[in-house]
Amino acid sequence: MRNGERGDSLIEAVVATAVIAVALGALACALLTATRRFGADPVQSALEASAAREMRVAVDVLKYRGTNVPATTLATTIPLPSASPFPAHLTLATTTASDGSVTIVLTAASDADATKRATLATTILAPAPQPGARIPASAGAAAPQ
């Protein structure tokens, strides 16, 4: 350096960069911990996804007039993206109203934690005729949902 000029040495710049990197690393770690703690619960999300998937199947099975499934509970395991599958059970219940509409209630519940559950309900207002069935000319049935 020339006399009277002042500047930073390479070592000072490297130390300053290292301090900033450590501070940013600590901040990133704190953000990840907060995201895990306050983010979506993976077990609850898996239960909701499983209930939604099984509800689509139940609606497909029960959308025809005359079909019925007795109340059923099924023990299963539900996979998690970054962990082992957890034991759960799925419960399907149906009720048929006097107007012919069918209400389906599906519940997915964790066996390990009774507070973790997801329940979906839907109603098929006008069940469709069975495939291949003859439809009377006077029947103005609405399309299935």
C-alpha positions, 0 to 999 in steps of 0.5 A: 500500500502507498502511504496514506491509502487505506484498504481492506486486505484479502484476509479481512474480506474472506473473514467478512464473507465467512461471517455473513455465510454463517449468519445466513446458514443459521437463518436458513436453519431457523426457517426450515425448523419453523416450516416443519413446526408450523407447516402442514402436518404430513400425516394429516395431509396423507389422510386427506389425500387418501380420503379424497382418492377413495371418495372418487372410487366410492362415487364411481361405484355408487353412482348407479341406481340400485347399487349399495355397499354396506358400512365397511371399515378397512385397515390399511397403511398410508404412505408418507413421502419421506417416512415409513407408511403409518397404520390407518383405517378407512370407514365408508358409510352410505345412506339412501334417502327416500328420493333416491339420493345417496349420501357417502361418508368416508373417514380416514383415521390414523391408528397411532394418533386418534386426533388425526382424521379426515372425513369427506361426505358427498351426495349423489342426487340422481343416481344413473341407470345401470349400464345396459339398462333400458330407460323408460321414455317418460323418465327424465332422470338427471345426469349423474354427478 
